Amino acid sequence: MKLAGKVAIVTGAGSGQGRAVAEAFAREGAAVTIAEVNAAAGEETAARIRAAGGRALAVETDVASAPLVARMVAQTVEAFGAVHVLYNNAAMDRPDLAIADSVTTLPVEHWDAILGVNLRGVFLCAKHAVPHLIAAGGGAIINVASVLGEIGSPNFAAYCASKHGVIGLTKEMALDLAPHRIRVNAICPGSIETPRLAKYFAHYGGGEEQLRAVVARVPLGRLGTVDDIARAALFLASDDASYISGHALAVDGGLAATRWGPTEVSSTSGVGSTATRSGVSSRAGRPGKGALALPLLSTVKERRLRPAVSCRRRGRTPSRDKANTLHRILRMRRRLAQPGT
């Protein structure tokens, strides 16, 4: 068993990805604390683990609350004696908040709520759990980010900011905690088939056609499953990943890789609405709030044309402009190398 004798905390484990990860950890020998704001859902996950012969403790926890996080960690140590693995999965689970608005129209209280759970929650859980990981001689922390922690998307202001922050915090913690033999990594899920995704589709009126549009944007041609995430989490939590730290692992069917390829941006409205190859919607207007297709950047052809156009306006070719830039850098380096500069 890959986690025999270990103790793991999994936040947001009342359903979906968090539940799958908690059960995977338990199957591999770990005692698991289910830290979940929905007490009934958390207890259901714990009961499933115990019914399968594992050890589990459910603790009602709002990860945005420092006192509640401190209590949850203390109860884990009291029940199981240590903490070796922290899996920060909890995220804001309200469609009207998680897919909110641009910075100009986003209510401040929505920003605070999303960042409070998605980013502050990661910080608080690490803050209270790390001393116990150090006392145990090391361990692993896995923070759940998103493909939208690596790219942008219209009208996901708070969500994108929170998930970019998770990746940044992951890399910083990896450096801080390496002397204590604590590895810190992130998982960046793409479109995963979960109750949460279904909730978003229901909220924004998405149907079968919109779902097919979401799947069509994934290079591997399917939605991810919670087991895809659980296998990645188990790998990062175990000694199989003993030399991996500070890494953001995309589990997205290749979706993030398409930012450099001929991808599309979302249309003006609707869940997973269609878009043209040029990145211009077939309908007029701006990208809409309900674009669950994870809109990406414009085509690589357009990106490559822009420098060429700007260079020609200045009377230079792209290659000559690049050469001139290189010469300026070399001259600057030579000046800096001279004594007295």
Sequence and secondary structure as in RCSB ss.txt:
>XXXX:A:sequence
MKLAGKVAIVTGAGSGQGRAVAEAFAREGAAVTIAEVNAAAGEETAARIRAAGGRALAVETDVASAPLVARMVAQ
TVEAFGAVHVLYNNAAMDRPDLAIADSVTTLPVEHWDAILGVNLRGVFLCAKHAVPHLIAAGGGAIINVASVLGE
IGSPNFAAYCASKHGVIGLTKEMALDLAPHRIRVNAICPGSIETPRLAKYFAHYGGGEEQLRAVVARVPLGRLGT
VDDIARAALFLASDDASYISGHALAVDGGLAATRWGPTEVSSTSGVGSTATRSGVSSRAGRPGKGALALPLLSTV
KERRLRPAVSCRRRGRTPSRDKANTLHRILRMRRRLAQPGT
>XXXX:A:secstr
 TTTT EEEEES SSHHHHHHHHHHHHTT EEEEEESSHHHHHHHHHHHHHTT  EEEEE  TT HHHHHHHHHH
HHHHHS   EEEE      HHHHS   TTT  HHHHHHHHIIIIIHHHHHHHHHHHHHHHTT EEEEEE  GGGT
S  TT HHHHHHHHHHHHHHHHHHHHHGGGTEEEEEEEE SB SHHHHHHHHHHT  HHHHHHHHHTSTTSS B 
HHHHHHHHHHHHSGGGTT  S EEEESTTTGGGGGSS     SSSTT    TTS  SSSSS  TT TT      H
HHHHHHHHHHHHHTT  HHHHHHHHHHHHHHHHHHHHSTT 
